[in-house]
Amino acid sequence: MSKAGENVILPSNAVFLVHKVGTSKAGHETQWETRTKPMRTAPGPNPVLSIANNKNEPVKAKSDAAEGGSWEFVSYTPRKDRQQLPRRPKEKEPKRKRRVQNRPNSHENTNTSLVSLRQDPKLLRNPGDLPPDLPVALFGHALLYVNFYFHSIATGAYSLPCLLFNPAKRDWFPRMMQDEAWRCIILSLSASTLASLTGSSSNYVDSHALLDEALRQLKSRVASGALPSDQTLGAISCLSMWSNEQGNLDKGWVHAKGLAELVKLRGGFSKISDGMRSKLYRGVFDIAVNSDRPPLLDDGLRGYPDNEVVSEDDDLETDKSDLSSFECRISPRLSSMFDDVVQFSTTVDDAITRNIKLDTNSLYDLVFGLYNRLLSCQSDSMSGCDNSLRICLILYIKSTVSHDNLNTTSMHLVKKLQASLQDCLNIHSSTPLTRWKLFIGGMAATDGTPEKQFFLQHLAEALAETEIAGEDGWGSLQAELSSIVWTRPINEAAGQKLWLQIAETRSR
């Protein structure tokens, strides 16, 4: 069910995924079902993309689609006074006639934007025209998968509440629907996700068939030697992100390497359009971040200072950073990165608190620039204190921009952090910075794992040496975390959950 004010896809003959929440009665569980409902397509012989910067100044851009109709995005606010839809009265006149009579002549008072999408009749309308490798059963599921992608997967891709727009919905989605290979991948991803939720065997069959068709088309495109299009790059980025989120780092790395090489053929990130850049950043960098490897490509990466160099005195303590008061010797280069992460955190915290919207592309240019610097500065000669801080800064950025899947994608980083923290625990176990590192590691670790138990145990011991305890303990600890770097609106809920786990560990 869409939230108030959320845009809803209304395609022709849509298939909607309905989430039926269980009641208070025993034995009732969450269920999923699909319902079909005919909807009108948006009118107009010349589809355009209309993006409103504000209510009075729409900005129009021409579409690349050469065929097909349009779908309409309309603002929908559910009524609170009705728990279920009433039954429809019997129609006394043909639907087609009534629809024509009641159709408004103007969109002046309706907050709409038309997104031109190429609707392929071979995939969505006539089962006999489907590609030979796709099951006929897919005909009834395709629009369900499209809706599930848009409302669930794309929504979760960018969860920060202060973003001006969601690129997965505004920029990627129209391109996906215009390209057959990319469309097959997102349909496959939706089918796979739904299969894991419902256990439906037909969803699994659809997912495998769609993925096979997408890979066949992508292999053909790459083998042709043609300069890769934005859609081809976006499709491969999807494969990399999908493997990465499933924890298959080896397969994700293969996809990311191929994507990086194709981006190089296009001239680097600087030659990629604004609407696609964050997509390719994620395809190349997400797997590097989660496996803590040097980035595959930074050519044309925005938000990355090209003139940053390693100082000859890089092993000396700096007096410019607030870190100098935490009894750890931090190199100037890493200290500079810490300061930039603090600035990033402050910007996000302030935007959420004051209800300010941040430009999504600019913010993620900064995020991936920081990732690039933190991944590039690691070395075998780096001390345990430095390396643990570097990993914690990566995890902290992830906790801010990817808090919904922090635990599932951070297992490798958490294990490396545990190993690198030994020096700090032996020398600086009672410092605020060490407690902050332990807390960030504890939030990123998955419940029930040995790593989680490690961080809980050491946090309990470290806090026992302080006056942070009792009813006001969480408030005192959060104030200490904020003295280093902490985004309260984003991390407070996860932090309080960890605090309760620490208290339970201390009571044993």
Secondary structure, DSSP 8 states (H G I E B T S, - for coil): ---TTEEEEE-TTEEEEEEE---SSTT---EEEEEEE-------SS-EEEEESSSS-EEEEE----SS-EEEEEEE---SS-SS-------SS-HHHHHHHH--S--TTS-EEEEE----HHHHT-GGGS-TTS-GGGGGTHHHHHHHIIIIIHHHHS--TTBS--HIIIIIHHHHHH-HHHHHHHHHHHHHHHHHHH--HHHHHHHHHHHHHHHHHHHHHHHHT----HHHHHHHHHHHHHHHHTT-HHHHHHHHHHHHHHHHHTTSGGGS-HHHHHHHHHHHHHHHHHHT---S--TT-TT--TT----TTTTS--SSSGGGGGT----HHHHHHHHHHHHHHHHHHHHHHTT--B-HHHHHHHHHHHHHHHHHT--TT--HHHHHHHHHHHHHHHHHHSGGGTTTT-HHHHHHHHHHTHHHHHH-TTSHHHHHHHHHHHHHS-TTSHHHHHHHHHHHHHHHTSS--STTHHHHHHHHHHHH---HHHHHHHHHHHHHHHHHHHT-
